[in-house]
Amino acid sequence: MTKQNIIDKTIERLKTLPNEKVLEVFDFADFISKRYEEEILTKGMNQIISEGNNFDFLKEEEDLYGFDDLKEVYND
C-alpha cells in the first residue's frame, strides 16, 4: 500500500468519526510529527558535532594532574 493510499483510507475513516475522536487523531499525528522533527534535528546536530573540529583542543589538552599530586591514597 502506498503512502497516498494510506492517507486516503485514513481520511475516509476520519470522516466517520465524531469531532472529539478526529481531534484525538490530530493531536496524536501532531505529537508524532514533532517527535520526528526533534529526531531529525538531534541526528543533524550529532553529525555536525562528530564531523566538526570544535572540540579537537580537548584531544591535545595536557594532563594537569598526575598520581603524584594526590594528597591521600585510599586502599581497599
C-alpha positions, 0 to 999 in steps of 0.5 A: 500500500502506498503512502497516498493510499494510506492517507486516503483510507485514513481520511475516509475513516476520519470522516466517520468519526465524531469531532472529539475522536478526529481531534484525538487523531490530530493531536496524536499525528501532531505529537508524532510529527514533532517527535520526528522533527526533534529526531531529525534535528538531534541526528543533524546536530550529532553529525555536525558535532562528530564531523566538526573540529570544535572540540579537537583542543580537548584531544591535545589538552595536557594532563594537569594532574598526575598520581603524584599530586594526590594528597591521600591514597585510599586502599581497599 
